[in-house]
Amino acid sequence: MADQALKVLVVDDEPLATERLQLLLARCAGVDLVGTASDGEGAVRMAHALSPDLLLLDIAMPGLDGIDVARA
């Protein structure tokens, strides 16, 4: 996996937090932001479809929160 970028999915219901994480991840070599989701249900669907290596999850979200997404 040393040759491959780390695939990251960002999940946060706060647009400014998502934007900030996108900017920070863009500066990291070896990281590929594969998507963003603004709710837990979307995050689960995207995780199944994209198979990211890492999910950055907001803990407090309406509906499925970050802990629920991690469990799913």
N, C-alpha and C positions, 0 to 999 in steps of 0.2 A: 504494500500500500504506500510505500515511500514515494512512488512515482505519481500516484493519483492524488487529486485534490480531495480534501475533506468536504463532503457534501453536507451543507447546513440548511435547516429549515427554521425560520424565525416565526414565533407565534406570540402575538401581543395584541390586545384590543385597543391600545393607545397608539395612534398613528405616529406621533412624535418619537415614541420609544422604538418603534419598528424602524423608522427612518434613521435614527441614531445608530442602531445596531447594524443596519445596512452599510452606513458610512464607515463604521469601525471594521466590519468584516471585509470591506473592499480594500482596506489597507493591509490585510493579512495575506501573506504569500501562502499558497497551498490550500486556500479556502475557496470553495465555490458555493455561493448562496443559490440554492436551487429553488427557493420559494419563500413566500410569507403567507401567513394566515392570520385573520383577525378574530377568530373564535375557535373553540375547542373542536367542534364538529368538523369544521373545515380542515383543521390541523390533522385530525385522524385520517380523513380522506386523502389529504396530500401526502401524509407519511406513508400510507399504503401504496400510493401511486408512484412516489418519487424515491422511496427507500433511502432517506438521508442517513448519514452516519451520525449526525448530531442534531438534536432539537433544542433550541433555546426557547423555553416555555415561560410565559407569564403565569405566575401562580394564581393571582386573583383575576378571574374573568367570569363574566356571566355565563350561565349554562355549564358546559364542561370546563372546569378550570385546568390549570397546568398539571396538577396532580392526577386528575381524572384522565387527561390525555396520556400521561406517562403510563398509567395503568392499562389503558387501552392498547 
